């Protein structure tokens, strides 16, 4: 399956721990987007990255959240010192960045904070 | 600012009924894309359709059809002869189109339950 791969599928953390969510884009895609879906809500944009660059992080909380998309390897969404309110589904999408191709979504990571 | 409104939070229909999911959007962009996604109980997002703002032709794909009305800023989705497998949350979304690389703005979704 050459789709967008997210892992882990489920992640449980205690308050104060760190959460790392990974996203491998589709082959040939160099643009990655992270979205957060709170319970019973739609998806909200967090951050948009190209390889080694953050293009738009207007949807990312200013504290505790960071994202990277290194030259090699997956994109990582990192949440430090997690709190109960961080419990959500986090979706990654990728696109090739040309020809107005649509974003393809991964299956998401469900983060639960105890 | 862009905004997508899905006024119907939950809809229940009996199998084989037709159902229409409403989507109203706001944008100042002259070119934009509209999308529909399906999120079944398993949680993944399934892409259904993308429509360019220049193309107001209605689209039909099997039991699915979409009605794009630029005059009313609406992009409604109809499922004909609904089936239990159509039970899911459906999201309408919007993005600007001139670069193709902008984030999507999602509505809050409509939860459709199809009862056998």
Interface residues (C-beta under 8 A of the other chain):
Chain A: X31 X33 X35 X41 X42 X43 X44 X45 X48 X55 X56 X59 X89 X91 X93 X95 X97 X98 X99 X100 X101 X102 X103 X104 X105 X106 X107 X108 X110
Chain B: X4 X6 X33 X35 X37 X43 X44 X45 X47 X50 X91 X93 X97 X99 X100 X101 X102 X103 X104 X105 X106 X107 X108 X109
